[in-house]
Amino acid sequence: MAGVVGVLLASRMGLGDPNTSMGLELAVISACVLGGVALSGGVATITGVVVGVLIMGCVQNAMGLLNVPTFTNTWCVVRFCCWR
């Protein structure tokens, strides 16, 4: 799945820069935790992860449209990570 996302991102950006998505690790982990993945291991579903990613994307998009400061945006991502 990461390969497909890499190809889509490279086609959208028009170049293959390896540093394009630096710093998104916390957002990805938070989206997965929001979707039901346990940080200590266990069983999760792809559907839950997709739902978590969609929710996290909608929240970050809404905060961007509302001109929320970056610190508050990062704080919300951390809170989603510590949701469970």
N, C-alpha and C positions, 0 to 999 in steps of 0.2 A: 504494500500500500504506500510505503514511503517513496518508492520509485515512481509510482504513478503521480504522486503529489509533486515530486521533483520535476517530472516532465511537464506537468501542467504549469508549474510556477515558472519554469524556464521559457515555455512558450508564451506565457503572459508577459513576462519581463522583457523578452527578446534577447536574453543573454543567460549564460549559465554561471553566475557568480556564486561561489561556495559560501560566501558570508551574507547571503540575502536574508536568511531567517535566523540570524544570531539573536539570542535573547528571548526566544519564544518557548523555551523549555518549561518555564513555570506555568505559562498559559496552557500548554499541552497537558501537563500533569494535572492541573486543576480541572480541565475539561474532562479528562478521563476519570478523575475521582468523582466529579459531579455526575458522570454517567454510570457509576457503580463499581468502579475498579477499586479494590482495597490496596492500600500502600504496602500492607504486610503480605501480600500475595493472596491467592484464592481464585475464585471463579467469577468471571464477568462475561457479559454478552456484547457482541459487536453493536447490536441495536442500542444498548444503553450508552455505549461510548459515542455513537453517532448523535444520539439525543443530547448528551452532555456537550459535545462539540458545537452543536447547533445553538444550544442555550448560551454557551460562553461567547460564541460569535455574535449573537444578537445583543447580549449585554455590552460587549466591547464596542459594537457598532453604535448602539444607543448612546453610550458614554462619549464616543467621538463626536456624534452629531450634537450632543448637548454641551460640547466644549468643557467637559469635566477635566480637571487637572490630571497630569500624568501620575502624580503620587496617589491620588484617590483611585485612579484606574488600577494601578498596581496593587493597592490595598484590597480592592474588591476581588482581584484575581487570587490573592493570598487567602482571603476569607473563603472563597469557593474551594480552595485546596484543603482547607481545614474544616470543611463542612461536616464531615463524618466524624 
